[in-house]
Amino acid sequence: MYALRCDAVNQAIWDALPDEPRQRLALALADACADPLGTTQPYGEDDGIMRTLVTGDILVVIYLGHQTTTLHVYGIEYLG
């Protein structure tokens, strides 16, 4: 299980989402913490570190710290 890390800027974006997308994002990130490579897609070249998580109208760029078992949210885009 990976620990989730989210800076203040991305946390503010997450908090500002409407209820339904915010809840969907929370569940998707929980799934990604449990299985980061199985629930995400490569971000550009597949290096197993920079990944994207797509859930409906939300795109999240994440960094996987495999040695520290942390999942860092680098950016959240809401398309809704």
ABEGO torsion letter per residue (X at the ends): XBBBBBBAAAAAAAAABBAAAAAAAAAAAAAAAABAAAABBBBEBBAGABBBBBBEABBBBBBBBAAAGBBBBABBBBAX
